[in-house]
Amino acid sequence: MRERVLTVFIFMLILFSSIPLALVVSSNETMATQPEIINQESKVISSKTTNPYPIMRMDENDFQTWKRDYEQAKKAEINPVLQAEIVTTEDFSILELLKYNPDERDQHWCGNCWAWPATSVIAIALNVQEGIYDRLSVQYINSCGTLVGVDCCEGGNLNIFTRFYQRTDKAIPWSNENAEWRDRFAQCNTPCESIETEPNYPISAIYPETIETHGISKEEAIENIKNVLHQQKGVYFSWILPDMDYREDFSTFWDRQSEESIYEIDWDCGSEYSEETGGGHAVLCVGYHDEEGTENDYWIMLNSWGTASGRPNGLFRVNMHMDYDCIILYNDYEYYQFDFETMDISFGTEEEAPDPPVIDGPNSIEQNTEYTYEFSTIDYQGDAVYIMIDWGDGETTDWIGPLDSEEVIQRNHTWQERGTFDLRARAKDDRGKISLWSTLEVSMSKTKVARITFIELLRYYFPLFSLFNY
């Protein structure tokens, strides 16, 4: 009898451990009225909840991959000319550059928060660069994200987002057929091919950029974020909500406070991340208030949780003087809790930009050996051009130039790790039009790899090899 009870108990544990989690938030509905949740967001439902505010479920692989993506991205350019303007500015906002409907800017039960601020960064750039004030589709990447390995309503980051638009080369208006937000209940029943892609806004280049805030003074971090905002660029802000206590605290703040309230976002620094109840969230930073002689300063954030009674614009504020080096602990590793990023975006067709650079050099290489490569590009308008090189091992160059069209440059590089690498290059002209990437795959000599592998096998199986030899 005792063995039978134990068997039933283990079966119940397995059964309940397979039930997906959901986020705790204020609610008046009962669980019986909520439709089935069939996506990969992190949610926890309590008897008090009604509108489940989703966040992204993150495991150890996500932490490590996203940390690497963040560190390998190019740093955002800081424009020193803007410094005098920034010093004299107490209040600043670029929200008016973004066309959005607060009520419809609601991911609801779908765990794709990352796609909302990232899409808004494109929309702001489209307005600033091309003078086009339009709302862009979030449904597009939610339905078609499988092109870069992310499923409907699944979590992601800015690297995944830019890879998607590098593949598709176009932003889709919200007003296109089936391009409006349709997956609020995470039903995921809008096929990619059903979204009308005409008309569209061609994107010639798009890349993630990190805004430097870690390992520097708080004042420097603040100035860097302000500088990007004053360049009229949207700022993608992501952070870790480590456990249920933090999530409930922020959800209560969102539900019960007004848009004038300031959230002390770094109150739980040094806490342990809970894989069962923790997760990540991303929003859009659109402005700030910084009054001299006071600590009551804040960043203005645009969320993707619709509106609340005190939030008619879907906005909230967080303390500007936060700990930008705040750490979250997870499996004995330390991770930064807060990341600020933006994007390098260029619009237009491929014909308006320079050709992707021609890369000339060996594609079979040896480890720790220096190689020389030549790069050149053609600009059919005769503009001066610049070339950027990504060596595929985490090392990139700044823009090299100005150069004449078809002028050849040489650069040397050494690969210190064994493997296969995508050596890439792109070009831009002095009007800011950026080409697509060109790619040359380089890999270690196959004969050398095979020889090393065989020797290692002999060493590993040396007793058996000796017996055969005998």
N, C-alpha and C positions, 0 to 999 in steps of 0.2 A: 504493500500500500504506500509506504514512504517513497519508494522508487517511482511509483506512478505519479504521485503528487509532484515530485521533483521534475519529472519529465514535462508535466503540464505547465509548471512554473517557468521552465526554460523556454518552452514554446511561446508562452505569453510574452516573455522578455523579447524574444526575436520578433514577434508580431508587432509590438508597440515600438520597438527601435526602428522599424521601417517606415513609420508614419512621418511625413514631412513636417518641418517646423514652420511657424509663422510668427510675425512680429507682434509684440504686445503694444497696443495703442488704445486710446479712449474709444469706447464703443457703446452703442445702445442696442444693437442688433444681437440676436442670439445666434449660436453656431448653426442652428437648424435652418436659418434663412440664408446662409452663405453657400454659394456654389462650390463645387469641388475644385481644389487648387491642384493644378497639374503642371507646375513649372519648378525651376531650380532655384528660386529665390529663397531667402531665409525669412521665415515667418513664425511667430508664436501667437497663438490665439488664447486669450483668457476669457473668463466669463463676463468681463467688463468691456470687451472690445467690440468695435463695429467696423471701422475703416482700417484694414490692415496695411500699415505703411511698410512697404517692402524695402529690404536692403539686400545686398549681395552676399550669398553664402560663400565663404572663403576657407580653403584648406591650406595645408602647408605648401603644396605645389603652387597654388595661386600666389601666396606671399612671396615665395622665392622668384617665380617668373616675373611678377609685376615689379618687384624690387629691381631685378636685372633690367627690365625694360626701361624703368625710370632712370637708372644710372647710365644706361647706354644712349639715351636720347640726347640730342644736341641741346645745349643750354640756350635759353631765350636771350636774344640780343637786348642789352640795356642801353638806351639812348641817353648819353650824358647831356645832350642839348635840352632835354626836358626837365633837368634838375631844378632850374630856376622857377619854372612853372609849378613844379610839385611842392617846393618849399613854401610857397605863398597860398596853397590851396588847402582849405579845411574840409570842404565837401566836394565830392566828385562822383559822377555816375555815368555809365554808358548804357543804362537800361533802355533809354529812348531809342537806341540804335537797333533794338531787337523787337521784331513783331511777334507778339504772342498773345494768347487768350488765357488768363489765369485759371479759369475753370476747366479748360480743356488741356492745360498742361498738367496732366494727372496720369502718372503711370499706373496708379491704383494697385492691382495685385501683381503686376508684371515686374520682375526683378531686373529691369534694364535701365536703372537710374543713370548709369554711365553714358548712355546714348543721348539723353536729353541735354545736359550741359555741352557735350561735345558737338551735337548738331547746332546748338545755339552759337558756338564759337564760329562755325562756318557761316551762319546767317549774318552775324555781325560783320564778319570779314567781307561778305558779299555786298552788304550795304556800304561799308566804308570804301572798298576798292572799286566797286562797279556802280554804286548808286542805286542798287536794287533792294527795295524794302519788301521782303516777302517772308512768309513763314515756311520753313522747310520740314519735310517729312521725317518723322522718327520711325514710322511704321516700315519704311524702306529697309533700314538695316535690321529691324526686328524680324522681318520676313525673309530677308536675303542674306543674313549674317552667316549662314552655313558656307558661303563662298570662302570665308576665312576661318571656319571651324567653330563658330559660336552659334548655339541654337536659340530659338525664339525664347525670350524672357530669361535668358541666361546672363550671368554677370560677365563683365568685361572691363577693359581699361582703354586708355587713349591710344596705345600701340595697336590694339586690335581694331579700334575705330578707324585710324588712319590707313591701316592695311586694306580695310574694306573699300575705302574711297580711292585708294591707289588702284584697286582692281576695277572699280566701276567707272571712275573718272567723271562722275556727275553727281550733283545734288538735285533732289526731286522736290518740287513744290508740294506743300501740304494739300493744295487744292486739286492735284491730279487724282484721277479715278483710283480708289482704294489706297490712296497714299495718306489719308487722314488717320489719326490714331484709332485703331480698331481692336487692339489686344488688351484693353484695360482689365478684363477679367482673365487674362492669361489663357484664352481659349486657343490661340495660335492656329486659327483657321483661315488666314489670309495668305494664299500661296504667293511666292515671290513673283512668279510670272503674271499674276493678276494685277500687279501695280503698274499703272501707266507711267512710262518713263519719258514721255514727250508731253509738254516741253520740259527742258531741264537746264541746269546751269553747269556748263563744262568746268571741270577742275583739272588744271594742268599739273599741279603738284600739291601735295599735302603731307606734312610730317609733324610728329609730336615734338614739343620742346619743353624742357623742365625749367621752371623758374627757381633760381638758386635761393633756398631758404634754410638748408641744413648746414651745420658746422660753421656758421657765421653768426655775427651778432644779431640780436633781435632788430635793431635799428636798420641794419643792412637788409635783412629779410623783408621788412616792411617796405623799404625804399624800392627793392626790386619788384615787388608785386605792384606797387603804385606805378612804377615806370611802365610796366606792360599795359596796365589799364589806361594810362595817359597816351599810349600808342594806339588807343582805341581798339584793343584786342580783348576778347573775352577770356576770363581766367577759369580754368577747369580746376575745381577744388575737390579732392577726395580725402576721406579719412576713415579710420577704423573705429567701429563701435564695439568695444571688446567683449561685452557681456550683457546679460539681460538687465542688470541694474542701470547701466549706461543707456541702453536703448529705451527703457521705460522713462528715464529722466528726460531724454531728448524728446520723446513722443509727447510727454506731458507738457513740456515747454512749447512744442509746436501747437498743440491743441488748445492750451489755456492762456498763453501769453499773446500779446499784440505784436505787431511788426516793429514797434518802438522798443521792445525788450531786447536785452543783449544776453546771449547764451555764453557762459564761461565754458568753452568747448574743451579745454585742456584740464578739467578737474580730476580726471582719473588717470593721469600719467603714471607709468610704471606698473600698471595692472596686468594681470595674466589674461591672454586671449582665450575665450571659450569657443572651441570648434562647434559645440552644440548650439550655442545661442548668440555668438558674436557674428560680425559681418562687416561689410564695407558699404559706404554710400558716397555719391558724387553729386555735386551741385555746381551752379555757375556763380562766380564772384563777379559782380557788376559795378562795385563802387566802394566808397569808404567815407567815414567821418573821422577826422583827426584834428582835434582842438589843442592848441599849444597850452601846456601847463595842466593837463588833466589826463587821467588814465581811462576816462570814459569814452574811449575811441573804439571803432568797430568797422568790420567789413560787412558789406551788404551782399547777401546771398539769395539767389533765386532757386527755389526748390522745384521738384517735379511731383509734388503731392497735392496738387490742386490748390484749393483755398480752405481756410478755416475761419471761424467766426471773427477772429481778430486779425486775419491775414487776407484781405481782399485781393492783394496783388501776388500772393504766393511767395512772399519774401520773409527772411529772418536775418538777424544780425548776430555776429559772433565777435568776441573780444579780439581786438587787433593786437594787443600786447600778450598774446598767448605764448606758450613755450613751443617754439617752432622745432625744437629738437626733442619733443615729447616722444617717449619710447613705450611701445607695447611689447610684452614678453610672450613668446610662443615657442614651446618645445625647446627651451634653453637658448633661443636666439632673440635678438633685439631688432625691432622694426620701427621705423618712424611712423607716428600716427597720422601726420598731416603731410600732404603733397599738394603743391601748386604747379600747374602746368598750363600751357597754351599750345597753339599750332602755327606752323609756318604754312600758309595757304596761298596759292596763286590760281587765278581763274583764267579761263580762255581755252580755246582749242589748241591742240598740239601744233597746228600750223603757225600760230601767233608766237610761239616760244621757239627758242633755238632747238636744233636737233639734239636728241640724246647723244652724249659724247661717244666718240669712237675710242675704244680701249685697245691698245696694242701691247702685247707682252705675253710671257709664257703662262700657260694654264697648268703645267705640271711643275710642282715646286718641291723643295726640301725644307725640312724644319730648320729654323735658325740660320737661314741663308738669305742674303739681301738680293732683291730683284728690282729691275727697272721697268717701269711702264710708261707709255706715252698716251696722252689724252688730247683730244681736239674736238671741236664742235663747229657747226655751221649755223649762222644766223642770217636768214634770207632777207632781213631788212637792213643788214649791214651794221647792226648795233654792236657796241662793245659787249663782251661776254665774260662770264665768270664760271669757274668749274669747281664743284665740291666732290670729294672722293670719300667713299665709305669702304674701308678695306675688308669688312666682313668679320673682323675679330673684335669689334667694339671700339676700334680707333677710326676717327673721321678727321677730315681737314676742315678748316674754314674755307670760305669762298676765295679761290685763287684768281687774281685778275686785278685790273681789267686786261682782257686779251682781245686780239683781233679775231674776227671770224676765220676759222680754219688754222689758226695759230696752234702749233704743237708744243705742249709742255711735257716735261719728264718728272716723275717722282719715284723715289725708292721706298721699298717697304720690306720688312722681315716678319714672317709669321712664326710666332714662338710656340704655338700650340699645334698639335697634330690634328688633321681633319680636312674637311672640304669647306671652302669659303666662297661666298658670293661677293666678288669685288664689283662695286657699283660706282657709278658717277652720274651726276646730273649737271645741267648748265642753266644759267639764267642770263638775261640780257639787262642792259642798264635801265630798261623800263619796268623791271621786276617780273617779267614773264619767265616762268621756270619750266624746264623740259621734264619729260618723263625720265626715269632712271634707265641707264643701260647697264648690263650685267655681264661679267665674265667669270665663269666658275673656275676657281683654281683649287687644286687638290694635291696632296702629297703623292709622290711617286708610288705607283702601285707595286712595283717590284720591291721597293724598300719596305713597304708595309707588310707584304707577304713574307719577306725574309725575316723580319723581326718577329712576326707572329709565329713562324715555324720554329725559330730558336726558342721563343718563350715556351712553346708547347713541349719541345725536347727537354727543356730544363724542368718543366713541371712534371713530366712523365719520365724523368731520367731513369729510375729503376727499371721501368718497362722497356725503355729504349736500349739499355745495357743488355737486357736479357735477349732482345731481338738480335743485337749485334753479335752476342755470343753464339 
